[in-house]
Every structure is written in C-alpha cells, then in structure tokens.
C-alpha cells in the first residue's frame, strides 16, 4: 500500500526488496537485531513480524523520537513490544567512546518538562489564544468602558479557572513526567544491550548517507553476523562498499538489485506484462569477521623473517663442489 500510494515515505522500497532484506539479514526468532530505518516503521514492523515476539530489537532513530506509523498498522500484541527498545542516534558516538552516562538522557526530559510547566499544555495555549481573540473582537462592540475593564480582569485572572482545568493540567504534567521516566529507563536498557556488542544482525534503511552509519554501527555487531544496507541509489552504496574494503572486518560483500516483472497467467494467454517496475532500490550485504590487528602483524612479521632466512641460506646441495674430471 505504501509503495503504491506514497513510496516517498518508505524511500521507494519495493516489497520484493524488503523480502530480500529479511532473507539476507537472517531475521529469525530469538535474534538480537539493530534496526536503523526512516521508512515510517515499515522495516521495523517486518522484522518484528518475522521474529514473532521472541528476541530483542534495538531501533536507532534520528530526531526527537521514533516514527512508527506503519508499525502500528501491523496490529502487534503487547508481548511483541516488550522486546522493542529505542535509542537516539545522536548518542551512538558517546556510547562507542565510553562517555555515555544516564545524565545525558535525564537532562533532556527535565528541561522539556519545565518548559511545559511554564507554558502549559498545547490545548490550554489554544484555548487562551482563542479567548484573547474573542475578547479583542468583542471589545469594539461594547460601548461601556467599565464592562470592558471588568471583562479583561476576569479573563486575565489565573484564579478564575475552574478546579477541573487546574487538575487536568496537573495530571497532564504528571503523566508526561511518568512517560519520560519510562522512556529514559528503556533508553538505558537499550544502551546496556548495545554496549555488549554482540548483536546478531544489522539492518539499515534510511534517507541518510549509509557510509558513516554503517561504519559506526558495525562495532555493535558480533563476528560472523550478517548486515544489510538499503539505499534508493547505487552511488552511495558503491562508496560504502569501497570504505568497507579499505577498513576490513567484513567478507562476502555484495551489491545487488532485484529485478521484478509481473506476469499475466490465463489459459493460452500467459505472458509477461508490458509495463514493469523501473527499480526498487539497491542492497549492500555482507558478513562481519573479527579483526585482530596485533596478531595479524606478528604473524606477518614471522612469515617475513622465515622467508628472508630461506632466501639467504643456500641449500646443502649447492654448497658441494662438483668433482673435476681429468680429460
């Protein structure tokens, strides 16, 4: 439905490309997956459906919060959401360098709560603005200045509000703080899962350039695990392919594009349709391997030393002199 009506919301990802991502990423029950996507939650919902509520999924999101419009359309039960965690993308670098702390998450919700306490709820703002507009519109019509003054004092008096309005505002602030506290706990749990660096796979499908995302997120994936990167265009994935080959730590790199053509199947009239999809995006897939630079350097040095010793020493057969023949 998204691809037919609003393909821009899912980065023009075709349904067969999504199926290829799930297959290449080895999505199955019990996995610990990292998903970074800006496809309105479509890829996240597909991963959750394939895992069946078993395992854990860490969603990395840009901005203020994750977008899960398409995920809500799947109709998952609450048990599926228990293994779903989210973590802000702008805190990944601090987590990689070991400077991440709980205060980095707790500072933002408190500030937003203070702002909401001082400014009030959006509904109350709109109500107050509407009251001000009505009072301004009614002011020219009234000919008595005394009535106008009393009306302005009543509208500006904060104590004039009923107890229901004050109670609803208090409940709204408390509910907001409770949600922010729960979100902070979930962020800390996601940070603990990421810091273990033993994820079973990585799925990236975003509108951002894939190279910096993949190079930073691969550190959280365990060795011998698959990763899949989707992009609408081929050139960013070619650059990502080159950077990965220079960096090392990956094998079986493959850049692929799925070719899709619909067929008409009727008695004596089966043939491919004349119109077909022009493209459904490109996929870069591969597997992670362990990088041990120290052991690799020592083994190279030992191999080089043995080769040098073999080159300098002559074989014993060449050292023997040939007997001179008397002729």
CORSULQUI-V260131 format. One record per residue. N is the residue number from 1. RES is the residue in three letters. NEAR is the number of other ideal C-beta (glycine too) atoms within 12 Angstrom. Layout:
# CORSULQUI-V260131
N;RES;NEAR
N;RES;NEAR
This chain:
# CORSULQUI-V260131
1;UNK;14
2;UNK;25
3;UNK;26
4;UNK;12
5;UNK;9
6;UNK;17
7;UNK;24
8;UNK;15
9;UNK;22
10;UNK;36
11;UNK;33
12;UNK;28
13;UNK;41
14;UNK;33
15;UNK;25
16;UNK;24
17;UNK;38
18;UNK;38
19;UNK;22
20;UNK;31
21;UNK;43
22;UNK;35
23;UNK;22
24;UNK;30
25;UNK;40
26;UNK;29
27;UNK;38
28;UNK;20
29;UNK;21
30;UNK;18
31;UNK;33
32;UNK;32
33;UNK;48
34;UNK;49
35;UNK;53
36;UNK;43
37;UNK;47
38;UNK;35
39;UNK;43
40;UNK;31
41;UNK;33
42;UNK;40
43;UNK;48
44;UNK;46
45;UNK;35
46;UNK;38
47;UNK;46
48;UNK;38
49;UNK;28
50;UNK;31
51;UNK;32
52;UNK;19
53;UNK;23
54;UNK;20
55;UNK;29
56;UNK;35
57;UNK;49
58;UNK;45
59;UNK;42
60;UNK;42
61;UNK;34
62;UNK;22
63;UNK;15
64;UNK;15
65;UNK;21
66;UNK;35
67;UNK;26
68;UNK;27
69;UNK;20
70;UNK;31
71;UNK;30
72;UNK;18
73;UNK;17
74;UNK;23
75;UNK;13
76;UNK;26
77;UNK;13
78;UNK;10
79;UNK;13
80;UNK;26
81;UNK;23
82;UNK;17
83;UNK;30
84;UNK;33
85;UNK;32
86;UNK;41
87;UNK;39
88;UNK;32
89;UNK;32
90;UNK;19
91;UNK;31
92;UNK;32
93;UNK;20
94;UNK;22
95;UNK;32
96;UNK;19
97;UNK;13
98;UNK;12
99;UNK;13
100;UNK;24
101;UNK;16
102;UNK;19
103;UNK;15
104;UNK;23
105;UNK;30
106;UNK;20
107;UNK;16
108;UNK;22
109;UNK;28
110;UNK;19
111;UNK;14
112;UNK;22
113;UNK;25
114;UNK;16
115;UNK;16
116;UNK;26
117;UNK;19
118;UNK;13
119;UNK;17
120;UNK;24
121;UNK;23
122;UNK;15
123;UNK;16
124;UNK;23
125;UNK;16
126;UNK;14
127;UNK;19
128;UNK;23
129;UNK;16
130;UNK;15
131;UNK;22
132;UNK;18
133;UNK;14
134;UNK;16
135;UNK;24
136;UNK;17
137;UNK;12
138;UNK;17
139;UNK;19
140;UNK;9
141;UNK;13
142;UNK;17
143;UNK;10
144;UNK;11
145;UNK;11
146;UNK;11
147;UNK;16
148;UNK;19
149;UNK;15
150;UNK;16
151;UNK;23
152;UNK;21
153;UNK;15
154;UNK;16
155;UNK;24
156;UNK;16
157;UNK;12
158;UNK;15
159;UNK;11
160;UNK;17
161;UNK;21
162;UNK;11
163;UNK;11
164;UNK;10
165;UNK;20
166;UNK;18
167;UNK;13
168;UNK;19
169;UNK;28
170;UNK;20
171;UNK;15
172;UNK;22
173;UNK;25
174;UNK;17
175;UNK;17
176;UNK;25
177;UNK;22
178;UNK;16
179;UNK;19
180;UNK;27
181;UNK;20
182;UNK;17
183;UNK;28
184;UNK;29
185;UNK;20
186;UNK;28
187;UNK;35
188;UNK;26
189;UNK;24
190;UNK;37
191;UNK;32
192;UNK;20
193;UNK;30
194;UNK;38
195;UNK;23
196;UNK;20
197;UNK;26
198;UNK;23
199;UNK;37
200;UNK;35
201;UNK;43
202;UNK;49
203;UNK;50
204;UNK;43
205;UNK;44
206;UNK;35
207;UNK;27
208;UNK;27
209;UNK;21
210;UNK;42
211;UNK;27
212;UNK;21
213;UNK;37
214;UNK;42
215;UNK;29
216;UNK;30
217;UNK;38
218;UNK;39
219;UNK;29
220;UNK;36
221;UNK;38
222;UNK;25
223;UNK;22
224;UNK;20
225;UNK;35
226;UNK;37
227;UNK;48
228;UNK;49
229;UNK;51
230;UNK;50
231;UNK;40
232;UNK;31
233;UNK;21
234;UNK;21
235;UNK;17
236;UNK;29
237;UNK;34
238;UNK;20
239;UNK;23
240;UNK;38
241;UNK;28
242;UNK;17
243;UNK;26
244;UNK;31
245;UNK;18
246;UNK;14
247;UNK;22
248;UNK;19
249;UNK;28
250;UNK;32
251;UNK;20
252;UNK;19
253;UNK;31
254;UNK;22
255;UNK;30
256;UNK;27
257;UNK;25
258;UNK;25
259;UNK;17
260;UNK;23
261;UNK;17
262;UNK;17
263;UNK;13
264;UNK;15
265;UNK;11
266;UNK;9
267;UNK;6
268;UNK;7
269;UNK;10
270;UNK;11
271;UNK;12
272;UNK;14
273;UNK;15
274;UNK;9
275;UNK;10
276;UNK;17
277;UNK;22
278;UNK;14
279;UNK;22
280;UNK;30
281;UNK;39
282;UNK;34
283;UNK;40
284;UNK;43
285;UNK;37
286;UNK;34
287;UNK;27
288;UNK;34
289;UNK;23
290;UNK;19
291;UNK;17
292;UNK;13
293;UNK;13
294;UNK;10
295;UNK;12
296;UNK;16
297;UNK;13
298;UNK;13
299;UNK;14
300;UNK;14
301;UNK;14
302;UNK;14
303;UNK;14
304;UNK;14
305;UNK;14
306;UNK;14
307;UNK;13
308;UNK;12
309;UNK;12
310;UNK;12
311;UNK;11
312;UNK;10
313;UNK;12
314;UNK;11
315;UNK;10
316;UNK;7
317;UNK;8
318;UNK;9
319;UNK;9
320;UNK;9
321;UNK;7
322;UNK;8
323;UNK;6
324;UNK;6
325;UNK;5
326;UNK;4
327;UNK;3
